[in-house]
Amino acid sequence: MNNLNANYERILEVLRKISKEQLLTYQRRQPKLSDLELVSLSLTAEFMGIDSENDLFRKLPEALSIKIERSVYNRRRRKLASSLDAIRLKLASNFNEFEDYFVVDSMPLEVCKLSRSSRSRICKEDAFAFPDKGYCAAQSSHYYGYKLHAVCSINGVFQSIDLSPASVHDINYLKDIKMQISNCTLIGDRGYLSAEIQLNLLNPAT
């Protein structure tokens, strides 16, 4: 199933079962492409590995391309970011409803070399989102940027994805997701172990 329009229609069909068409509370004019259709198009591009908007719009069938311009698509997609995340979470919950095993892991996201970190202005618009310095045990090296955390079912469906500054320890991510998943086996490396968690593993009743 590698046809963009067929993938789009299938994803839209699923989304209409779990969400409404209009997701933004205020819209001056009724858009030709509904909010949910735009989310479906965004998810279709991700599913097919299309990471360029220019490439996506070259491949769009005429029935979709006449409904929205690329600049409008980009602007509305940014406004729908929170709704897109909520829909992803709903989809993951549906797919993972009967999963008993999940894998948790993290990876470094370097934004620039350490030597340039003091001069870099990348991602420094908001103080709460500043990148910082961290250590990657897998590569035995320090880096400057962020850390990507994720929980995935053994069937390959992501339950949770998050970003943190590079210095945040993996243990803190477990605290963030403990309300999202329960009554399951969570598999991770030694980075997710602490003295407290080891005691809980030895004495589950606590």
C-alpha positions in Angstrom: 0.0 0.0 0.0 2.4 2.7 -1.3 -0.2 5.0 -2.9 -0.4 8.4 -1.1 -4.1 8.9 -1.7 -5.0 5.4 -0.6 -2.9 5.7 2.6 -4.5 9.1 3.3 -8.0 7.9 2.9 -7.4 4.9 5.1 -5.8 7.0 7.9 -8.6 9.5 7.6 -11.2 6.8 8.0 -9.5 5.7 11.2 -9.2 9.2 12.6 -12.9 10.0 12.0 -13.7 7.2 14.4 -11.8 8.8 17.2 -11.9 12.6 16.5 -14.1 15.4 15.2 -13.4 17.2 11.9 -12.8 20.7 13.4 -10.0 20.8 16.0 -9.2 24.5 16.3 -11.8 26.4 18.3 -11.7 29.5 16.1 -11.5 29.8 12.4 -12.4 32.9 10.5 -13.5 31.0 7.4 -14.4 27.4 6.9 -11.3 25.8 5.2 -11.6 23.6 2.2 -9.4 21.0 3.9 -10.8 20.3 7.4 -8.5 20.2 10.5 -8.8 16.4 10.6 -8.0 16.0 6.9 -4.9 18.1 7.4 -3.9 15.9 10.4 -4.5 12.9 8.3 -2.3 14.3 5.5 0.5 15.0 8.0 0.3 11.5 9.4 0.3 10.1 5.9 3.5 11.9 5.1 5.1 10.6 8.3 4.0 7.1 7.5 5.4 7.2 4.0 8.7 8.8 5.1 8.1 12.0 3.3 10.0 14.6 5.3 9.9 17.5 2.8 6.8 19.6 2.3 8.0 20.3 -1.3 8.2 16.6 -2.0 4.8 16.0 -0.3 3.1 18.7 -2.4 4.6 17.3 -5.6 3.1 14.0 -4.9 -0.4 15.2 -3.8 -3.3 14.2 -5.9 -5.1 17.1 -7.5 -8.2 16.5 -5.4 -6.1 17.4 -2.3 -3.7 20.0 -3.8 -6.6 22.3 -4.9 -7.8 22.4 -1.3 -4.7 23.9 0.4 -1.5 25.8 -0.4 1.8 24.7 1.0 2.3 27.8 3.1 -1.2 27.5 4.6 -0.6 23.8 5.3 2.6 24.6 7.2 0.9 27.4 9.2 -2.2 25.3 10.1 -0.1 22.2 10.9 1.9 24.2 13.5 -1.3 25.4 15.1 -2.6 21.8 15.2 0.5 20.4 16.9 -1.2 19.8 20.2 -4.2 18.2 18.6 -1.9 16.0 16.5 -0.1 14.8 19.6 -3.5 14.0 21.3 -4.6 12.0 18.3 -1.3 10.1 18.2 -1.8 9.2 21.9 -5.4 8.0 21.2 -4.1 5.9 18.2 -1.3 4.4 20.3 -3.7 3.6 23.2 -6.0 1.8 20.7 -3.2 -0.2 19.1 -1.5 -1.0 22.4 -4.7 -1.7 24.4 -3.8 -5.4 24.9 0.0 -5.1 24.9 1.8 -6.5 27.9 5.4 -5.7 27.0 7.0 -2.3 26.1 10.6 -1.1 25.5 11.9 2.2 26.8 15.0 3.9 25.4 16.6 7.2 24.7 19.0 8.7 22.1 21.0 11.9 21.8 19.9 14.7 19.5 22.9 16.9 18.9 22.2 20.4 17.8 25.8 21.6 17.3 29.3 20.6 18.3 30.4 21.2 21.9 33.0 23.7 20.8 30.2 25.9 19.4 27.7 25.4 22.2 28.4 28.7 24.0 27.9 30.7 20.8 25.0 28.8 19.4 21.5 30.4 19.3 19.7 27.3 18.1 16.5 26.6 20.0 17.1 29.4 22.5 13.9 31.4 21.9 12.4 30.1 25.2 14.4 29.6 28.4 12.5 26.5 29.4 13.5 24.8 26.2 17.2 25.5 26.1 19.4 22.6 25.0 22.4 21.8 27.3 25.3 19.4 27.6 24.9 15.7 28.3 26.6 12.4 28.1 25.8 9.5 25.8 27.0 6.2 27.4 26.4 4.2 24.2 28.9 6.4 22.3 31.1 7.2 25.3 31.0 10.9 24.5 29.6 14.2 25.6 27.3 16.2 23.4 25.2 19.4 23.3 21.5 19.3 22.5 18.6 17.2 23.6 17.6 13.7 24.5 14.8 11.8 22.8 12.9 9.4 25.0 10.4 6.9 23.7 8.3 3.9 24.8 7.4 1.4 22.1 5.4 -1.8 22.1 7.2 -5.0 20.9 5.0 -4.7 17.8 6.6 -1.4 16.9 3.8 1.1 18.0 5.1 4.1 19.9 3.2 4.7 23.1 5.0 7.8 24.2 7.7 10.1 22.7 9.2 13.1 24.5 12.2 15.5 24.4 14.3 16.8 27.3 17.5 18.7 27.6 20.6 16.4 27.3 21.4 16.6 31.0 18.1 15.1 32.1 18.6 11.5 33.5 16.6 8.7 31.9 15.1 7.9 35.4 13.1 11.2 35.2 11.4 10.0 32.1 10.1 6.9 33.9 8.4 9.3 36.4 6.7 11.2 33.6 5.2 8.1 32.0 4.2 6.1 35.0 0.6 7.3 34.7 0.4 6.4 31.0 1.1 2.7 31.2 0.5 0.2 34.0 0.1 -3.6 34.5 2.8 -4.3 31.9 6.5 -5.3 31.6 8.7 -2.4 30.8 12.1 -3.3 29.3 15.0 -0.9 29.4 18.8 -0.7 29.8 20.8 0.1 33.0 20.2 3.8 32.4 16.7 3.4 33.8 17.8 1.8 37.1 18.2 3.6 40.3 18.4 2.4 44.0 14.7 3.2 44.5 13.6 1.3 41.3 15.8 -1.7 42.1 14.2 -1.9 45.6 10.7 -1.8 43.9 11.7 -4.6 41.5 12.9 -6.8 44.4 9.7 -6.0 46.4 6.8 -5.3 43.9 4.3 -5.0 46.7 5.8 -1.7 47.7 
